[in-house]
Amino acid sequence: MPKLPVISGIEAIKALERLGFTIVRQRGSHIVLRRNSSGCVVPNHRELKLGTLSGVLKQAGVSLDEFIRALHV
């Protein structure tokens, strides 16, 4: 199992958009994405902490392998 990468909020959003998520709204630095009935909130920070990224993936229902493949496309 690969390790969580250190990435920015924008990079995480781009990878989630490749997985079919769309931006619904933004309030401050928090961007809400949705795919069907599942959604997640991604903070638009320069560097996401590993626990934050892990929580975003869990909220979105996306596996780490799936996310890393979308990240490197």
C-alpha positions in Angstrom: 0.0 0.0 0.0 1.5 3.3 -1.0 2.0 6.2 1.4 0.0 9.3 1.4 1.6 12.0 -0.8 2.3 15.5 0.4 0.2 17.7 -2.0 -1.6 21.0 -2.1 -5.4 21.4 -1.9 -5.6 22.3 -5.6 -3.7 19.1 -6.6 -6.2 17.0 -4.5 -9.1 18.8 -6.1 -7.8 18.1 -9.6 -7.3 14.4 -8.8 -10.8 14.2 -7.3 -12.3 15.9 -10.4 -10.6 13.2 -12.6 -12.5 10.7 -10.5 -15.8 12.3 -11.3 -16.2 14.8 -8.5 -17.4 18.3 -9.3 -17.1 21.5 -7.3 -20.4 22.5 -5.8 -19.5 25.6 -3.7 -16.7 27.3 -1.8 -16.8 29.1 1.5 -13.5 30.8 2.4 -10.7 28.3 1.8 -13.0 25.2 2.0 -14.2 23.7 -1.3 -17.1 21.3 -1.4 -17.0 18.6 -4.1 -19.8 16.1 -4.8 -20.1 12.9 -6.9 -23.6 11.3 -6.9 -24.5 11.0 -3.2 -21.0 11.2 -1.8 -19.2 14.4 -1.2 -16.1 15.9 0.6 -14.7 19.1 1.8 -11.1 20.0 0.7 -9.3 22.9 2.3 -7.5 25.0 -0.3 -4.1 25.1 1.5 -0.6 25.0 0.1 0.1 21.7 1.8 -2.4 19.3 3.2 -1.5 17.5 6.4 -1.5 13.7 6.0 -4.4 13.3 8.5 -6.5 15.9 6.6 -5.9 14.2 3.2 -6.7 10.8 4.8 -10.0 12.3 6.1 -10.9 13.8 2.7 -10.4 10.4 1.0 -12.4 8.7 3.7 -15.2 11.3 3.3 -15.2 10.9 -0.5 -15.2 7.1 -0.4 -12.0 6.9 -2.5 -9.3 4.4 -2.0 -5.7 5.5 -1.7 -4.6 3.5 -4.8 -7.4 5.0 -6.8 -6.5 8.5 -5.7 -2.8 8.1 -6.5 -3.6 6.8 -10.0 -5.8 9.9 -10.6 -3.1 12.1 -9.2 -0.5 10.9 -11.7 -2.6 11.0 -14.8 
